[in-house]
């Protein structure tokens, strides 16, 4: 399975001042598979240690965590020489061994010539615990997400269509009608399937959405099992209740997260830590309300936010959304399909490294997303589920703040009119920080 993050791993390998690399990401987004494929393609050998299953090597780190000692003992354990130029050392589920995580500091300082990668499904949860000695400033970071829509196109043999979409985005030029329709059909498949690698692979193997969603359900259950296993006993029910409330939160016209929808009388003091847990685990993405100013980060209103799933396919499954209604767009309630659409856009922007913010004024005008470009341009983004794109909110924003341009995401084809860039739903992956500076 081809992943965009492979390019990031190659850049890391060739980096002059390379540090050990830590991979973040939710469970089952493909971290282990990706690193093993990277090793297969760009190294002669790999030393793979899974701290969840290999307790013997885990105990070795309790004795000594100097690189010299670790390398020597790994060579004995695996009965082969570690070539610093051609061997990748991969510590999987590294959060299970605090000493292994600390050892990355000493690889950075005393043995930077070795290629070392650490990864873990709940790394974000564990490194926030007090007992962790985190190697601050001594590691590089990379977050792995579910497959974005462009990766979905690549792996479903739609490379030519992908190239045409990229070209049309760049030139604001409409796709031919046949291509536009095919791209929209694939987009609606993606709303159902999402980007979890195992789910996508099952869809490719069987061409069946029914088989694929069974895998989604298993992933959701594994998330809940992790919550029960790795959170405090008293916190687990609150975290699961917060997780289960996401479809209810997003089905409202006002999608701002409301604690009372998790539980009657709910407050931030009761459920705030639950949201932090889900966010640190990579299961949800937070979109924070902001006022307009540069940088946006300084104008965020931290107590007002929306909560999206990390993967739109998992949201579709968690919502028990009937698949035939996604395919039969005319029959579905626009608000209901709208929550899937908005979640898809939020995930796509997040995958591209963009911060998630939204805007709302005192007169009930609201924009789904506000983006900041590399050069500091503030770009308003409106999301529509269909070709009906009239909106008071975007017009009000354009009049009040006079941005260089705005973006409207909908099922309409590419175009640029009245200072609004029209981006089809299937082309959101094209929106990146550097491409906002047009």
ZILIN-V644914 format. One record per helix or strand of 2 or more residues. SS is the DSSP state (@ for helix, = for strand). FROM is the first residue (numbers start at 1). LEN is the number of residues. If there is no record, write none. Layout:
BEGIN
{{SS/FROM/LEN} {SS/FROM/LEN}}
END
This chain:
BEGIN
{{@/5/10} {=/20/5} {@/31/12} {=/45/6} {@/55/9} {@/67/12} {=/87/6} {@/94/3} {@/98/13} {=/115/5} {@/123/4} {=/139/5} {@/149/7} {@/159/13} {@/177/17} {@/197/10} {@/209/22} {@/233/12} {@/246/6} {@/259/3} {@/268/13} {=/284/7} {@/296/4} {=/300/10} {@/312/7} {@/323/5} {@/329/3} {@/334/18} {=/357/4} {=/366/2} {=/369/4} {=/378/6} {@/392/10} {=/406/5} {=/415/3} {=/420/5} {@/425/6} {@/434/3}}
END
